[in-house]
């Protein structure tokens, strides 16, 4: 029974991930059609630097209230 549940969970996880990626692609296309410029890694975006900058800003603004939650989230990675 455990193996069946694990297999079902894996199937659902893959389907959910595909749905999210498909939805994101559609959303990005709509934004582009509306005139928004989207910059990603293929356009020269340094994702690591962007992530570090956002993380710094989030910690500066929200650590006082949410630091414990940030630590819990980071532990999941």
Phi, psi and omega per residue, in radians:
X1 nan -0.717 -3.139
X2 -1.054 -0.735 3.140
X3 -1.097 -0.672 3.110
X4 -1.133 -0.713 3.115
X5 -1.158 -0.744 3.116
X6 -1.095 -0.715 3.119
X7 -1.135 -0.741 3.113
X8 -1.110 -0.727 3.123
X9 -1.096 -0.712 3.116
X10 -1.132 -0.729 3.116
X11 -1.081 -0.804 3.139
X12 -1.122 -0.721 -3.141
X13 -1.056 -0.775 3.134
X14 -1.137 -0.748 3.132
X15 -1.134 -0.743 3.138
X16 -1.119 -0.733 3.117
X17 -1.084 -0.745 3.118
X18 -1.109 -0.738 3.135
X19 -1.078 -0.733 -3.135
X20 -1.144 -0.798 3.140
X21 -1.111 -0.718 3.103
X22 -1.116 -0.744 3.135
X23 -1.108 -0.754 3.132
X24 -1.085 -0.748 3.130
X25 -1.075 -0.742 3.104
X26 -1.131 -0.722 3.116
X27 -1.098 -0.759 3.117
X28 -1.086 -0.697 3.121
X29 -1.100 -0.732 3.109
X30 -1.092 -0.717 3.120
X31 -1.124 -0.726 3.101
X32 -1.096 -0.747 3.130
X33 -1.124 -0.482 3.123
X34 -1.442 -0.041 3.076
X35 1.800 0.040 -3.130
X36 -1.375 2.442 3.049
X37 -1.549 2.152 3.132
X38 -1.874 2.183 -3.128
X39 -2.026 2.120 3.132
X40 -2.215 -3.013 -3.128
X41 -0.993 -0.618 3.135
X42 -1.197 -0.321 -3.131
X43 -1.757 0.123 3.098
X44 1.807 0.074 3.121
X45 -1.171 2.203 3.052
X46 -1.519 1.653 -3.031
X47 -1.047 -0.732 -3.122
X48 -1.095 -0.755 3.132
X49 -1.184 -0.709 3.104
X50 -1.079 -0.834 -3.134
X51 -1.059 -0.748 -3.140
X52 -1.106 -0.718 3.127
X53 -1.134 -0.750 3.123
X54 -1.153 -0.757 -3.133
X55 -1.059 -0.745 3.121
X56 -1.054 -0.838 -3.132
X57 -1.087 -0.763 3.134
X58 -1.060 -0.790 -3.138
X59 -1.128 -0.725 3.122
X60 -1.053 -0.728 -3.052
X61 -1.485 -0.517 -2.937
X62 -2.187 -0.052 -3.103
X63 -1.026 -0.691 -3.088
X64 -0.952 -0.690 -3.077
X65 -1.683 -0.575 -2.960
X66 -2.128 0.207 -3.059
X67 -0.951 -0.712 -3.132
X68 -1.052 -0.737 3.139
X69 -1.161 -0.706 3.112
X70 -1.055 -0.713 3.128
X71 -1.122 -0.712 3.133
X72 -1.139 -0.727 3.122
X73 -1.122 -0.778 -3.133
X74 -1.096 -0.559 -3.141
X75 -1.204 -0.409 -3.133
X76 -1.299 -0.547 -3.101
X77 -0.990 nan nan
